[in-house]
């Protein structure tokens, strides 16, 4: 085979890959749009959970610094509450559905991010598989429309993971900066995000991509701010938990969680959502 034939075959292969990627990206865009409209269709138009009322009460009754002081006696970081307050002040919203739409928009980017994660790990087909699993997960759909921080946590977790995967392969200043920013947002959105961040720190330490020492050193800045927050909030959070939540029985029990998980995994959209509601 001469050089021209080899070049032509290579160019054809590139075109086929580009076309496959374009079709996969179009499918992800369609899946994201369908998820948006499905969430709107299933969205409750009133307050369904006490925790949602807690968010709106904080946002509607207190200023920015007062919200942070109140949350120091609660059990959550302040970022989501501040975002909701900003949303309320920008639009003058006073109906629950407006805040549900805001949470939906914060959680929806998890779908294209999941595609990119799968594409990094195994190509467009794996990316589409991850999007499908997320799209058909009733737990994800349920969290999207809650006036809570969980949709944002899912998006931030996917963004953190994507940045981390890129850093391990193609480290750059912009990627390190994005990773540090994503860590900062996650730490001040939900405390459990700390576990994902620590796991990624370990991965960076093991793989040691270019600039890893500086990246971890810069990551210590938001982590130090988070420790400062914890130093102020830990006592109040512990007292609140012991006083307000200790009388509530632990549900679901661990074996119930496992049972509901496998039921949702196997039935997908046919699940009735009790698993999601039981842990919300």
DRENSE-55547 format. One line per 5 residues: for each residue x, y, z of C-alpha. Coordinates in Angstrom, 2 decimals, always signed. Layout:
BEGIN
X:Y:Z; ...
! end
This chain:
BEGIN
+0.00:+0.00:+0.00; +1.49:+3.36:-1.04; +1.64:+6.48:+1.10; -1.35:+8.19:-0.48; -3.62:+5.21:+0.18
-2.49:+5.05:+3.80; -3.15:+8.77:+4.21; -6.61:+8.41:+2.68; -7.48:+5.54:+5.02; -6.25:+7.54:+8.01
-8.31:+10.56:+6.98; -11.37:+8.36:+6.51; -10.89:+6.84:+9.95; -10.66:+10.31:+11.49; -13.89:+11.36:+9.73
-15.70:+8.25:+11.00; -14.56:+8.95:+14.56; -15.60:+12.60:+14.27; -19.02:+11.61:+12.97; -19.47:+9.08:+15.78
-18.49:+11.69:+18.35; -20.88:+14.23:+16.83; -23.75:+11.71:+17.00; -22.89:+10.89:+20.62; -22.81:+14.57:+21.55
-26.18:+15.10:+19.89; -27.57:+12.16:+21.89; -26.25:+13.71:+25.11; -27.86:+17.06:+24.25; -31.16:+15.27:+23.57
-30.91:+13.31:+26.83; -30.23:+16.52:+28.77; -33.23:+18.24:+27.19; -35.48:+15.24:+27.90; -34.31:+15.16:+31.51
-35.10:+18.85:+31.88; -38.64:+18.49:+30.55; -39.27:+15.27:+32.47; -38.16:+16.94:+35.69; -40.47:+19.87:+35.00
-43.36:+17.51:+34.32; -42.84:+15.52:+37.55; -41.89:+18.48:+39.71; -44.13:+19.07:+42.74; -45.37:+22.65:+42.85
-45.51:+23.01:+46.61; -43.26:+22.35:+49.59; -42.98:+18.63:+50.25; -40.15:+18.39:+52.75; -39.25:+20.19:+55.96
-35.67:+20.51:+54.74; -36.87:+22.52:+51.75; -38.76:+24.85:+54.04; -35.58:+25.26:+56.07; -33.72:+26.55:+52.99
-36.44:+29.03:+52.06; -36.81:+30.26:+55.62; -33.09:+30.98:+55.86; -33.03:+32.70:+52.47; -36.17:+34.73:+53.03
-35.63:+35.78:+56.63; -31.92:+36.47:+57.01; -29.06:+38.35:+55.40; -25.95:+36.83:+53.86; -23.82:+36.81:+57.01
-26.76:+35.80:+59.21; -27.32:+32.74:+57.02; -23.71:+31.68:+57.58; -24.02:+32.23:+61.34; -27.23:+30.20:+61.45
-25.69:+27.36:+59.48; -22.85:+27.19:+61.96; -25.50:+25.92:+64.35; -26.95:+23.59:+61.73; -25.31:+20.89:+59.62
-24.44:+22.35:+56.21; -21.94:+24.73:+54.60; -23.40:+27.99:+53.26; -22.69:+28.03:+49.50; -25.98:+26.56:+48.25
-27.97:+28.82:+50.57; -26.12:+31.86:+49.27; -26.75:+30.80:+45.67; -30.47:+30.43:+46.37; -30.54:+33.82:+48.09
-28.84:+35.42:+45.10; -31.36:+33.73:+42.79; -34.23:+35.07:+44.91; -32.86:+38.61:+44.96; -32.14:+38.67:+41.24
-35.59:+37.46:+40.21; -37.73:+38.41:+43.18; -39.04:+34.84:+43.31; -41.40:+33.80:+46.08; -42.79:+30.48:+44.83
-41.28:+27.02:+45.50; -41.32:+26.02:+41.84; -38.90:+28.85:+40.97; -36.36:+27.45:+43.42; -36.91:+23.91:+42.17
-36.08:+25.08:+38.65; -32.90:+26.68:+40.02; -31.83:+23.41:+41.66; -32.68:+21.60:+38.43; -30.37:+23.88:+36.45
-27.58:+23.32:+38.97; -27.87:+19.53:+38.72; -28.47:+19.14:+34.99; -24.83:+19.68:+33.86; -23.99:+16.36:+35.52
-25.26:+14.62:+32.37; -22.81:+16.10:+29.83; -20.06:+15.87:+32.46; -20.81:+12.15:+32.89; -20.45:+11.74:+29.12
-17.05:+13.42:+29.17; -15.91:+11.21:+32.07; -16.92:+8.06:+30.19; -15.29:+9.36:+27.03; -12.02:+9.90:+28.89
-12.14:+6.40:+30.38; -13.35:+4.34:+27.44; -14.65:+6.39:+24.55; -18.04:+7.82:+23.48; -19.92:+4.55:+24.00
-18.93:+4.41:+27.65; -19.86:+8.08:+27.95; -23.33:+7.36:+26.57; -23.65:+4.41:+28.95; -22.92:+6.65:+31.94
-25.42:+9.24:+30.71; -28.05:+6.51:+30.31; -27.45:+5.16:+33.82; -27.75:+8.63:+35.29; -30.78:+9.55:+33.20
-32.66:+6.41:+34.22; -31.75:+6.70:+37.89; -34.87:+7.83:+39.79; -32.67:+8.92:+42.68; -30.94:+11.46:+40.40
-34.24:+12.74:+38.99; -35.65:+13.08:+42.50; -32.65:+15.08:+43.69; -32.84:+17.42:+40.70; -36.09:+19.01:+41.81
-35.42:+19.28:+45.54; -34.79:+22.72:+47.00; -31.61:+21.30:+48.43; -27.95:+21.22:+47.49; -27.83:+17.62:+46.24
-28.15:+18.33:+42.52; -25.29:+20.81:+42.79; -23.23:+18.23:+44.71; -23.70:+15.70:+41.89; -22.59:+18.25:+39.29
-19.58:+19.35:+41.33; -18.60:+15.72:+41.93; -18.69:+15.02:+38.19; -16.75:+18.20:+37.41; -14.12:+17.37:+40.03
-13.73:+13.87:+38.63; -13.40:+15.09:+35.05; -10.77:+17.68:+36.01; -8.91:+15.09:+38.06; -8.81:+12.62:+35.17
-7.50:+15.33:+32.86; -4.87:+16.38:+35.39; -3.51:+12.87:+35.63; -3.04:+12.73:+31.84; -2.58:+16.31:+30.63
-1.65:+18.55:+33.57; -1.68:+22.30:+32.95; -2.01:+25.48:+34.96; -5.61:+26.00:+33.88; -6.59:+22.47:+34.89
-4.89:+22.81:+38.27; -6.69:+26.11:+38.83; -10.03:+24.59:+37.81; -9.49:+21.62:+40.11; -8.73:+23.90:+43.08
-11.82:+26.00:+42.29; -14.02:+22.90:+42.07; -12.66:+21.70:+45.42; -13.51:+25.05:+47.00; -17.09:+24.94:+45.72
-17.57:+21.34:+46.83; -16.19:+21.88:+50.34; -18.61:+24.73:+50.97; -21.59:+22.94:+49.42; -21.65:+19.62:+51.31
-19.38:+18.15:+53.96; -19.32:+14.68:+52.38; -17.55:+16.13:+49.34; -14.42:+16.06:+51.50; -14.15:+12.28:+51.00
-14.06:+12.59:+47.20; -11.45:+15.34:+47.42; -9.21:+13.36:+49.76; -9.43:+10.32:+47.45; -8.36:+12.51:+44.54
-5.48:+13.95:+46.56; -4.27:+10.40:+47.14; -4.51:+9.67:+43.41; -2.50:+12.79:+42.59; +0.13:+11.80:+45.14
+0.42:+8.32:+43.66; +0.48:+9.33:+39.99; +2.46:+12.56:+40.52; +1.55:+14.44:+37.33; +3.56:+17.51:+36.36
+3.06:+20.29:+38.90; +1.48:+18.00:+41.51; +3.32:+19.49:+44.47; +2.23:+23.02:+43.61; -1.31:+21.78:+42.90
-1.64:+20.16:+46.30; -0.06:+23.19:+47.96; -2.57:+25.54:+46.35; -5.39:+23.12:+47.26; -4.40:+23.65:+50.89
-5.72:+27.23:+50.67; -9.44:+26.37:+50.28; -8.92:+23.40:+52.57; -7.56:+25.75:+55.24; -10.59:+28.01:+54.81
-12.81:+24.96:+55.16; -11.02:+23.96:+58.37; -11.61:+27.47:+59.66; -15.30:+27.08:+58.94; -15.38:+23.68:+60.62
-13.62:+25.12:+63.66; -16.49:+27.58:+64.08; -19.33:+25.30:+62.99; -18.46:+21.94:+64.53; -19.69:+22.67:+68.05
-23.01:+24.12:+66.93; -23.56:+21.39:+64.36; -22.89:+18.65:+66.91; -25.22:+20.24:+69.43; -27.97:+20.67:+66.84
-27.64:+17.06:+65.68; -27.71:+15.68:+69.20; -30.68:+17.84:+70.24; -32.86:+17.74:+67.13; -32.04:+14.52:+65.34
-31.11:+11.97:+68.00; -34.73:+10.98:+68.58; -35.28:+10.16:+64.91; -34.85:+6.42:+64.20; -32.17:+5.51:+61.70
-33.95:+4.82:+58.42; -33.34:+3.20:+56.14; -31.29:+0.52:+57.86; -28.10:-0.58:+56.05; -29.67:-3.74:+54.65
-32.64:-1.70:+53.40; -30.28:+0.67:+51.58; -28.64:-2.29:+49.82; -31.99:-3.78:+48.88; -33.33:-0.49:+47.51
-30.08:+0.13:+45.64; -30.25:-3.16:+43.75; -33.95:-2.69:+43.09; -33.27:+0.71:+41.52; -30.26:-0.57:+39.60
-32.25:-3.43:+38.07; -35.54:-1.65:+37.39; -34.29:+1.83:+36.52; -37.22:+4.05:+35.48; -39.72:+1.42:+36.64
-38.68:+1.95:+40.29; -41.21:+3.75:+42.45; -38.68:+6.10:+44.05; -39.06:+5.01:+47.67; -35.30:+4.62:+47.97
-34.78:+8.24:+46.97; -37.49:+9.49:+49.28; -36.28:+7.42:+52.23; -32.79:+8.91:+52.22; -33.72:+12.49:+51.36
! end
